[in-house]
Structures are given as structure tokens and as C-alpha cells.
Amino acid sequence: MGNDPSRFVGCGANCPVEQVSWWGALAYSNALSSAAGYSECYELMGCTGTPGVDFKCGGVVFLGLDCSGFRLPTEAEWEYAARAGSDEPLYTGPMTINGYCDAPELAEIAWFCANSQVTYEGASDCPSFPGIEPSGVCGTRPVALKPATLWGVYDILGNVGEWTWDRYGETYYQVSPEVDPLGVFDGVHQVARGCSWRNGAGDCRSAARGSFTPGVRWDFLGFRPVRSLPAK
């Protein structure tokens, strides 16, 4: 894309990219599709600026789950992958929350506010988490330092939150289709899932949901491109 928008460049080349807007994540997915010889999954309209900097668009058409290229997962796809067959709060099982940043089972598998201190240059001053005095600097970590899910997916909880395709609907899943729901068709916020280095334990449950306006770029928010398997 010609630039690295990440705040935490001191983390190294094997770290998640953050400070990417939802619009930027769509543009990256299209570019990745083109580079790999697949169809682009998004028709972006009325776009201005540079991806990774100030990129935004006036609208987008999603070409559907059958698109061969890279795209953002739907919220339902993301949670399905995060659970990896489990119906517990974590893909490893139950989670005991003793305090905002105190969840021993979570600490074993995710980077969140309990273990987000780092030593590299360019990190953030650690926030004042409930029950913990700010001390040192905090930020992201290289991927795959924590155990993967049973499906081989790393860092789906913690490190950075992840954009999904869906617009946010508070009660959508009470009335949504049971198969491949795509989210509501209007609204001003997009769904992010997965929690980050600065989130508390409760935000890291597989079912926890967050939402942001699509143009924001935060140092705790990234994305994970996916592709649909070709039909057999």
C-alpha cells in the first residue's frame, strides 16, 4: 500500500498493523485480491485520500460471500472462528474474571491490559486501568506468541481488535437469519471484535462486541482479511 500506518513500528515486522480505518481495510483487501489474481470483493465509491492515512469513501457495494477475493469477515464468521467449536467465553473454555485486568485463563492465550507492558521504542504510556496504577509503556506484541485456537488461528483475542464487515445493530442477532447473516443495512458504526492490548478481561469474551465509525484509526484496532473457500 506504500505506507505503514502503525503506531507501534518498534514492535517489529511480525506485529499486527493498527491505525487502519474500516475504509482502509476494504481498500487493502481489494489490493490484496488484485495482487493474488482474485476478484475484488468491494466496489468503493466516492473515495478520497490515501489508504492508511486519510482514506474514506462515500459508499461501498459488497459483492457477496461467493466473491473469490479477500475481504473482511462478517461478524458471524469472526465469532464462529474465534470460538473454534466452543460455547464458552474463551476458545479454551471458561474464564474467571477476578478484576478488570485479572483473568488467569485469558492471560494464557491473549495480550490484554494485564500483560500489555513492552520495552520497545515508540510504545504508548500504559493507560490507568481500573485497579492498576499506570506504569511503563504498553503496546502490541509479535503475532503467534500465545497458543492458537484448535483451528490454528493466532491472536484472534487480544493484541488488536479487528474490523468486521457488518454495520452495528444492537438487537440484530435476535432477528437475524440463522445462516450467514450479513448485518444491518443502515447505521453509522461498524462492528469490531476481538479486544486489544488495552482492553479489560470482559471485553475479550468471544461474544463481546464493539463498534466504531468507519473513518477512525486507533492504535488498538486492526483487521484480519479472509477468503471464502471455493465451491467444490
GIGIJO-V80756 format. One line per field, one symbol per residue. ss: DSSP state (a for helix, b for strand, c for the rest). phi: phi as a letter, one per 40 degrees, with the letter a starting at -180 (. if undefined). A space follows every 10 residues. Layout:
ss = ???
phi = ???
This chain:
ss = ccccccccaa acccbccccc caaaaaaaaa aaaaaacccc cbbbbccbcc cccccbccbb bbcccccccc bbccaaaaaa aaaccccccb ccbcccccbc cbcaaaaccc ccccccbbcc cccbbccccc ccccccbbcc cbcccccccc cccccccccc bbbbbbbccc caaacccccc cccbcccccb bbbccccccc aaaacccccb bbcccccccc bbbcbbcccc cc
phi = .gabcccccc chcbbccbfb ccccccccdc ccccccgbcc cbbcbgcbgb dgbbcabcaa bcchccdccc accccccdcd cccfgcbcdb cchcbcbcad bbadccccba caccbccbbc cgccdccccd gbccagbbic bdcgcbcccc cgccfcbggb cbcbccccbd bdccbcdcbf cbgcbahbbb cbbhgadbcc cccbcdccbb aaccccbbcb bbabcbbccc cc
